[in-house]
Amino acid sequence: PAEETFDFDAVEDLSEEERWKEEELWETLSVAENREDLEAEIATLDGLIAQAKQIIQDEGEIKLKDLKASLRQLSQRFSDPKDKKILIFTESRDTLEYLEKKIRDWGYRVNTIHGGMHLEDRIRAEGIFRNETEVLVATEAAGEGINLQFCHLMINYDIPWNPNRLEQRMGRIHRYGQQKEVTVFNLVAEDTREGKVLHKLFDKLEEIRQALGSDKVFDVLSEVLCDQSLSQLLMDAAANARNIDEILRDLDIRVDDAYIARIKENLGESLATRFIDYTRIREMAQRAREHRLIPEYTENWFRKAFVKAGGRLRERKDEFLGVEAVPYPIRQIAEEAAFRKSHGEALKRYPRVTFDKEIAFRNPEIEFVSFGHPLFEALLNWCEREFADALMNGAVFTDPDGRVDGHILFYEGELRDGTGAVAGRRLFGFYAGPDEIRPVPPSVVWDLAEGGPREDQTADIEALKKAVANRAIGLLREYREELFRERQRQAAVKEKYGVRSLEYLIVKLDGELISLYDRKAQGENVDLPIFNKEERKAAYEQALRELKDAVVQERSLTMSMPRFLGLIRVCPAAPKAGEDAVRTEEIERIGMAAAMQYEERQGRTPEDVCAENLGFDIRSGDPDGRIRYIEVKARA
């Protein structure tokens, strides 16, 4: 039979589950050449197993003792339970299960995440760690697709030799949004050859981090090390292939201005800075506020809908909201396969939630509930199923200002791209009064009082729809133009950065393949790594073709007829007894002028937005970019 050789790089390219299967295969291998050698090998293994069992039983393993001490030290460092969350990384599933049992025996609440779990199971485990347990034991693949930024304490029980896997670990809690100083304990045996290499590495990384002034060194470790191969250095140390002092000298990098400049280029700092449009982010946040997608409104809706569905909420003393019990109808929706695939899994309870993204950003351990969160989306879904017909029946509201006397019709406009996917949806509102039809923001309902004096009225819905139809189509066309401009911007970004990244990876693989072909020509057996890299290159080339096709399709937008959703009747509030103040357009104009002049005197720049029907009359900005929204009421 043909001789097979072990290729470290090839195995390192495998997924976590594939790597574990490969390790199971290695466990069956033997170097014995006859029965006597095999029996001697088995006897040796039996002795080692007995010693290992005794060490485990006595908890005499030095690393385990250090882990126990590290857990105690980290737990005692902070008084607030939310700061005691500890993330432990290990390489293998066996070690993960072993540590879980030990840590539970020590009195900690612990759960696990590993690469053999489906995404929805990992998301559920993340929620359990956030809200219930103190310790999470995980493997590298565990962090994919979940958020662990609420945790800032980490222990590396063992260290992977592959820098990509090591940087994945570090990046889990060093991501954007981390609000606390991150503490990482690395359990390394310094009296071993590979331990000396790792100790030198972490010392050097800390030096680079201080010079760079950023924790980004932990996100892209291989780029920071530049020309050094960590896995090769560790293999050389373990195999005694090179003098240890020589290996350590390779890591003794001179961290000067030139080196830091090279790291910044590798990290793509200038690229990232050019790419992020902070002005655009501020504009989007401002637009969300103006359309009432702000915490107060989402929270008010959630509270009413959740209680209506049979849920229990608790007002906490710390001003956060406790979701005591998710009602069965909501859980039933959340457990549907299609829902879980789109939004993840909802928990049965959430001890502390907030609807304010800024508060959640400052307190990562608090659950941020809003659009996109599985609980919020399940509640939305339930409302749509339960009350869709009620929209068609209509409702009566009262205008406290006494100005509106008519109907408001609601339409949904939908746009699809060339792939057939929904590119965007928008809700439109139209006021149909005695003498006018005009667009109004759907959020106008927040300014109206529920109920009114004419709740038994009927309306000619078809006549109203016919009067509004052309206006609805016109607004949908405007929305298509707006979305097209945004798609053009996104396409330009994908072409510039996505295409560029894939082309870079393909060229890099070409270089690696050329080197492997040379090694093969010299007689080395490198067929497996060549096969793996050729497969990866083909995948990148396919992804590049698909990206270019997707960019073309995403620029193609088609619209369907706006869909009528329902209507409401709005009645003017009756004048209050003894109220003799009057209002006219002239009085309103004078009031607006007075408000605008006041804002200008305060050093702000006011803008009259009455015609936009946003629910306020003046948008006023100060030199620091803060925005005030002013509704003007003028009487005489």
N, C-alpha and C positions, 0 to 999 in steps of 0.2 A: 504494500500500500504506500501511497505517496506520503511523504513526511509533512506534517503541519507544524507551523511555528506560531508562537504567540506574538501578537503585535499590540503593544500597549495603546498606541494612538487609535487603532481600529476599535478597541473595546471602549475607549473613552468617548468615541463618537456615538456609541449606542445610547438608547434611552435608558432611564433608570430601571424599568422593568426588564428590558433586554439584558442589561448588565447583570442584574440579579440572577437571571436564568443562566448566563454564562458562568457566573461564580458557582452555581449549583453543579454545573458540569465539571468545573475544576476540582470540586470536592470528591469526585469519583476517580480522579487520576492517581496513578501510582508510578513510582520509579523502580519498583521491584522487578527483578528479572527471573525469579523462580519462587517456588512455594516457600522455601525457608526465608528468603528476603521479605516476602509478603507477610509471613507470620511475625517476623521481627518488627516490621513496620507497624502492624496492628498492635503489637504489644507496646511499642513506643507511644502510639496514639492513645491507647487505653490509659497509660500512665499520665499523659498530658491531660486527658479528659478528667481523670480523677483529681489531679491537682487543680484544674480549673473549677471543678464543682466545689472543692473545698474552699477555694478562694471566694467563690460566689456566695457560698453559705456563710462564711465568716465575714463577708464584705471586706475582705483584705486587699482587694484591688486598689492600688494607689489612686488610679484615675477616678474610680467610683467614690473614694473618700474625698478627693478634691472636688468632685461634682457636688457631693452633699454639703461640703463646706462653702462652696460657691453659692449654692442655693440659699443657704442660711445667711450668708453675708449680703447677698442682693436683697433678700426679703427684709432684713433688718435696716437696710439703708434708707428705706422709705416708709412713712407712716400711712399714707393714703393707699388703700387696697388697689385702686386703679393704677398705681405706679409699681405694683408688685408683679405685674405680668412678666413672665420669663419664657423666652423662646430658646429651646435646646435643639441644635442640629446634630444629626448623626448620619453616617453613610449607609448603613444597612437596615433592612427591615427587622432582622433578628435583634440587633442592638436596640432598635426603637422599642420593640415589645418588652425587652429585658429592662430597659430604663423606665418604661411606663410603670411596670410592676413595682420596681424599687422605689420610685418617687412616690407612688401611691402608698406604699408601706411606710414611708417617712412622714405621712400625714398631709401631703399636698393634694389638692384637687388637680387632676391632670387629664389631658386628652391628647390625641395624636392626629397627624396628617401625613400621608405618604403618597408617593406617586402612583400606587395601585388603586387610588380612590378616584371616582368620577368627579367632575368639576362641581356638581351640585352637592356632593358629599363633602368636598373640601370647603365649600362656602358655608355649609351648615356647621362644620367643625370650627371654622373661623369664628362664627357667631357664638358658639359655645365657649370658645376661649375668651372672646371679648366680654361675655356677660356672666360666665359661670366659673370656669376653672382658673387656676393660678399659673399653671405650667403647660406649655405646648411642646411636645417632642415631635420633631419633623425631619423629613429628608428634603434634599434640595428641590426636587420636583414638586414638593408640597405647596410651595408658595405661588405657583403659577395661577394667575387669575384671581387671586384674593388679596386683601388689603391687611397688612400687619403693622401699619404705621402707629397704631395705638400702643404698641409695645416698643420699649426702648432698652430692654435688657436682654442680652443674648449670650448663650454659652455654646461654643463649638466643642462638642464632646470629642469628636475626631475631625481631622483636617483633610479635605480632599486634595489630592495632588494636582488635579486639573484646575488651573486658575479660573477658568470660566465657571466652574461649579462653585468655587470659593467666592467669586465676586457675586454670584447669584444669591448666596447666603447673606453676604454683607449688604447687598442692595435691598433686601427685603425690608429692613427697618431704617435704612439711610435714605429712603426716597423723599422726594419733594412732599412736604406736608408734615414731616416729622418736627414736632414742636419741642422735644426735650433732648437733652444731651444723651447720646447713645453710649451704653457701656457694653463692651464685648469681652468675655473671658474666653481665652483659647487654652484648652487643656493639652499642653504639649510637654512631652518628656524631654527636657533639655539635655539629659545625659546620653541621648542617642544621636547618631549622625544626622538622621533626618530631622530630629528635634532641634538641633543646632541651626540647621538651614531655615526652618520655620521661624525660630526665635529671631534670627537675623532679619528675615523677611518682614516680620511684624514691626520690628524696630525701625526698619527703613521706611515702611509704609507710613508710620507715624511721623517721621521726619518729612516725608513728601507731603503728607496731609497738612502739616503746619506751614510748610513753604508755599503750598498751593492755596491755603486758606479755604479749603473745601473738602467735604466728605466724599466728593465724587470719586476719589481714589478707590473707594470700596465698590463702586458701581462698575468700573471698567478696569479691573486689576491688570488684565493682560496688556492693556494700552499703557498703563503707568509703568509696567516693567520694561516696556519698549523691546529691546533685543533679547531679553532673558527668557528662557523657557523654564518655568517653575517645575513642571513635571519632570523634565530632563535632569534638572539639578537634584531633585529628590531621588530620582532613580539612581543617579551616579553616586549619591551619598549612601543609599541603602545597599547598593551592590558593591560598595567600596571600589568603584571604578576609577575614582580620582581622589587625590589628596583633599581632605576636608577643608584645609586652609585655602586651597585653590578655589574650591566651590564657594566658600564664604566671600572670597575676594570678588567673585563675579557679582555678588549682591551688594557689594560695597560701592554703590553708585554715588557719584558726586552730584549732589543736589544743588546746582547753581542756576543762574538765570537762564542759561541756554537750555538746560535740561527741563526746567519748568515750562519754558516756551514750547518745547517739543511735546510735552505732555498735554498742554492746552490745545495744541494743534490736533493731537491724537484724539482728545476728548471731543473735538468738534465744538469748542466753546464759541468761537466766532460764528460758526454755522448756526448753532442753537440761538445765539443772541439775535442774529438777523432774522431767524425764522419766527420767533415769538413776537407777536404784535400786541404789546400791552395795551395800546390805545384801543384796539379792537375788542379786547377782553373787557375793558371798562365800558365801552359802548354797549356790548351785549348785556352786561349786568344792569346798566342803566335802563335798557329797553325792557328787560324782564321786570324791573321795578315798576316801570310805567304801565306795563300790561297786567299789573297786579299779581305777577308770579313771585310774590315776596312772602317771607315766612309767615307773617300774620294771616294772610289769606289762605295759604295752604294748610296752616294749622287749624284755622277756623273750620274749613271744609272737612278736614280729617276728623276733628272732634265730633261734629254733627253726624257725619256719615258713619263713623265707627260705632257710636252709641246706637244709631238707628239699626245697624246690623247686629246689635246684641253684644258688642264688646264692652270690656271694663277698663276704665282709665283711672289712674291715681295721680292726684296733684302732690308733687313732692315738695319738701321744704327747700330743696336747692333750686327750685324754679324749673326743673326739668319735668317732663311728663313720663309717667310710668304706664306702659301697656301691660296690664295685669293678665289679660286673657284674650287671645285672638279667637273670635267666635267661629263656630263650626262652618257656616257658609263661606267665610273668607278662607279658612284653612282648606276647604274642599276645592276652591278655585286654585289656591296656591299649590296644591298637590297634583294638579293636572299636568301631564307630561309636557304638553306644548308650552304651558305657562312657565314651568320650571326651566325649560330649555331657553326661554327668552329672558327670564328675569332672575333665575336662581330660586332658592328655597326660602320661604318665610318661616321664622321661628314661632313657637307657641306663645312666647312672651318676650318683652323687651324692658328691662329694668329702668333704663334711662334713655329717652329719645329727645332729639331737638329737630326743629324744622328750619333752623337757621344754619346755612352753610358756614358762615364765619365762626359761629360758636363751635360747630363740629370740627372745623379746621384747627381751632385752638385746643380742643378736647377730643383727641382721636378715639378715646375709649367710649364716647357717647355715640349712640346710633343716630345717624343722620337719615331722617325719613322725608322723602320728597319724591318727585317724579323719577321713576327708574328703580326705586327701592321695591323689593318684592311685596312688602306689606302694603305700601301705598298703591302699587299697581293692581294688586288683588282687590283692594277696596274700590278702586276706580272701576275695575271689571265688574264687580258685584253691582255697583250703582247702575252701570249701563244695562246690565241684564234685568235688574229689578224695576227700573224706572224709565226705560226707553219709551214705553207707551204713554207715560205721563206727560212727556214733552209734547206729544201730539194733542193731548187734552188741553194743554195750556195752563196758565196760572195768572193770578192777579197780583200786581204790585202797586205801591203808592209812591208817587214822586213827592218827597218832603218839601221841595221848592215850589210845587204847584205849577210847574211850567209844562210838563209833559202830559198829553192826553191822547193816547193812541195805542198802537201795537208795536212791539219789537219782534222781528222775525230773525231766526238764527239759521245759518247755512254752514255746511262744511265743504271746503274746497280741497281737492286732492290732486297732486301732481305725481306722475311716475316717470322714471328715467328709462333709458334704452334697455336696461336689464329687466324691466318689468317690476322693479322694486319701487315701493312708495318713497318718493324723494322728499315729500313734505305735505303736511296737512295744515290748514288754517281755519279757524272759526271766524265767521263774519256775522255782524249784526246790522240790521236795517230798521230805522224808525219810520213807521208809516203813520203820519198824523193826518188831521183833516185836510191840510193844504200842502203837505210836503212829504217827500220820501228822501231820506238821507242816511248815509252809513253812520253807525255808532259803534264804539268798542263794545264787544260782548261783556267786558268787565263792568259796564254801566250798571248791571244788576246789583253790584255791591253797594251802590249809592241809593238804592231803592229800599223801601220798607215792604216786608212781606204782607200780603193780604190787601184788601181794599173794599170799597163800598159796593162794587158791581160784580160780585163773584158769580152771579147767575147769568152773566151776559154770554151771548154767542157771537161768533165772527165768521165772515165769509172768507174762509182760509184760501180758497182757490183764487178769489179776486185779489187778495193781498199778495199771494205768491206771484200772480201774473204781473202785478204792478212792480214787484221788486226784482224779477228774474234777470232783466238786462243789467241792472246795477250789480247783481251778484256775479254775473259773467265778467263784467268789466273789472271788478276787484280781483277776481281770480287771475285774470290776465296780468294785472299789475304784480300780483304775487309771483306769477311765473317769471316775469322779468327780474324781479328782485332775487328769486332763487337761482335764476340762470347766472346772474352776476356772481353770486356766492359760489356756485359750482365752477365757474371759470377760475375763480381764485383758488379753490381747492385743487382743481385739476393742474394748475400751474405749480402748486406746491408738490403734488405727487410726481409730476414730471421732473421737477428739479431735484427733489430729494429722494423719492422712492426709487425712481429709475436710476439715479446716480448711485444709491446704496447697492442695489442689486448688481449693477455693472461692476462696481468695485469688488463685491464678493466673488463674482464670476472670474474677474481678472486674478484675484488672489488665489482662487482654487487652481487656475491655470498654472500659476507659478509653482504651487505645491505639487501638482501633477507632474510637471516637468522634472522636478527634483526626484519624485518617486520613480519616474520612468528611467532616470539615470541610475538609480540604485538597483532597479530590476536588471538593467543592462550589465551591471557589475556582478550579477549572480544572486542578489538578495531576493528572498521570497516576500514581496510586498503586494501580492495580488489583491489581498483583502482591502488594505487601505486605498489602493488605486480604485477598486470597485466602489467603495463607499464614497470617495471624493467625486468620482464620475457621476454617481447617482445624485449626490448633493448638487453638483454643477448643473445637471439636467433639470433638477427641481427648481433651481434659481432661474435658469433660462425659461422654464415654463412659467414661473411666477412673473418674470419680466414681460413675457408676451401677454399674459393675462392682465397685468397692470395696465399696459398700453391700451389693450382692448377696453378695459373697464373705464379708463379715462374718457375715451371716445363716447361710450354708451352713457356715462353719467352726465355728459354735456347735453344729451338729447332729452328734453322734457316735454311731456304731453299732458294735457288737462282733460278731465271729464266734466260733465255738467255738475255744477254745485248741488249738493244734496240738502234738501230741506230737513231740518231737525225738529223744529217746533217754534212756538211763539208765546209771548206773554202779553197781557193787557196791562197798561200802565195808566193809572188814574191820578189826577192832580189832588194833592192834599187840600182839604177844606181849610179856609182861613181860620186861624185861632180867634177865639172870642176876644174882642177888644183890640185886635191887631189892626191898626189903621195905616201902617207903613205900606208904601207902594213901590213898585219897581217898574222901570221902563228900560228900553234899550239905551236911552240917553243916560239914565242913572247908572246902568251897568258899565257904559263906556267911561264915565267919570270915575267909577270905582276902580276899573282896570288901570286907568292912567295914574291914579293915586298909588296903587300897589306897585306899578312899574317904577315910578319915581322913588318910592321908598327903597326898593331893592337897589337901585342905582346909587342912592346916597349911602347905602351900606357897603358899597364897593363890589357889588355883585352884578352880573350881566343877565338881565331878565329877557325871556323870549315869550311872546304871546302865542299860545298854542290852542286858543279857543276853537279854531276851525278844525282841529284834528280830533276833537271829541274824545279826549283821553281820560276824562273824568277829573281833570284839573285845568286851570286856565293859564298858569305861568310856570315855565321851567326856568329856574334861576340858578346860575352857577357862580361859585366863588373862585378866586385865583388858584386855590389848591385843588380844584376839580370836584369839590363837593356840590351836590345838586339838591335844590329845594323844590318841592312841588306845591304849588299854591292854588287853592280854589278861592275865587273872589266872589263875595256876596255883597251886593250894594243895595241899600234901601234908602228911601227918603220920606 
